[in-house]
Amino acid sequence: MPIKENRPELPVVSGDLVPHAKNIERFLRLLTWQMFFLLALLLYIALRPQPGRYQFTVAGEDAGVFDTAYGRAHLVKLQKQVLKPGDPPQPVTPATGETPEAK
């Protein structure tokens, strides 16, 4: 004769499980949105500009900007403009070689 295990069986009431399932579904939906916003916030914090992220080197008229987060470097051509006290700044000519229109 087989030995019967001594554990109590839980009564299953179908009408009582539906409200619990709706509460669990609502909780999981809220948890999903919370995780989505948390991941978006962490991604923003990781990818935003941070102090010390950019390194600048200047050699003559060229300036190099190095982004330490992505390993990208950009070369920028500097334009020298000396102003005397009280003088308004001059408009900058485009670097593409175009000349401004004479008025």
C-alpha positions in Angstrom: 0.0 0.0 0.0 1.5 3.4 -1.0 2.3 5.9 1.8 0.2 9.1 1.5 2.1 12.3 2.2 1.0 14.4 5.1 0.5 17.8 3.6 -2.7 19.8 3.6 -4.3 20.4 0.3 -5.3 24.0 -0.4 -8.9 24.6 -1.5 -9.2 26.1 -4.9 -12.0 28.6 -5.2 -12.2 30.0 -8.8 -14.2 33.1 -7.8 -11.5 34.2 -5.2 -8.6 33.9 -7.7 -9.8 36.5 -10.2 -9.4 39.6 -7.9 -5.9 38.4 -6.9 -4.9 37.9 -10.5 -6.1 41.4 -11.4 -4.0 42.8 -8.4 -1.0 40.9 -9.5 -1.4 42.0 -13.1 -1.7 45.7 -12.0 1.4 45.3 -9.8 3.4 43.8 -12.7 2.3 46.5 -15.1 3.3 49.2 -12.6 6.7 47.4 -12.0 7.3 47.3 -15.7 6.8 51.1 -16.1 9.0 51.7 -13.1 11.8 49.6 -14.5 11.5 51.4 -17.9 11.8 54.9 -16.3 14.7 53.7 -14.1 16.6 52.4 -17.1 16.0 55.6 -19.0 17.2 57.6 -16.1 20.4 55.5 -15.7 21.0 55.8 -19.5 20.7 59.6 -19.3 23.1 59.7 -16.4 25.6 57.5 -18.2 25.5 59.4 -21.5 25.2 63.1 -20.4 28.2 65.4 -20.6 30.2 65.0 -17.4 33.0 67.1 -15.8 36.4 65.9 -17.0 35.0 64.1 -20.0 36.4 66.4 -22.6 40.1 67.1 -23.0 41.4 70.0 -25.0 44.8 70.5 -26.7 45.8 73.7 -28.5 48.6 73.8 -31.1 48.9 77.1 -33.0 45.6 77.8 -34.7 44.2 74.3 -34.2 42.4 73.0 -31.2 41.7 69.4 -30.6 38.8 68.2 -28.5 38.9 64.6 -27.3 35.8 63.0 -25.9 37.0 60.4 -23.3 33.6 58.6 -23.1 33.4 57.7 -26.8 37.0 58.0 -27.8 36.3 60.5 -30.5 38.5 63.4 -31.4 37.5 66.6 -33.3 39.8 69.2 -34.7 38.7 72.8 -34.5 40.2 75.8 -36.4 40.6 78.8 -34.2 40.1 82.3 -35.4 42.0 85.1 -33.7 40.2 88.4 -33.0 41.7 91.1 -30.9 39.3 93.7 -29.5 40.1 97.0 -28.0 38.1 98.1 -25.0 34.7 99.4 -26.2 34.8 97.9 -29.7 31.9 95.7 -30.7 32.9 92.2 -31.9 33.3 91.7 -35.7 31.2 89.2 -37.5 33.0 85.9 -38.1 33.5 84.8 -41.7 32.5 81.2 -42.5 35.4 78.6 -42.7 34.1 77.2 -46.0 35.9 79.8 -48.0 32.8 81.8 -48.8 33.0 85.6 -48.6 30.3 87.6 -46.9 28.1 89.7 -49.2 29.0 93.4 -49.5 26.2 95.7 -48.6 
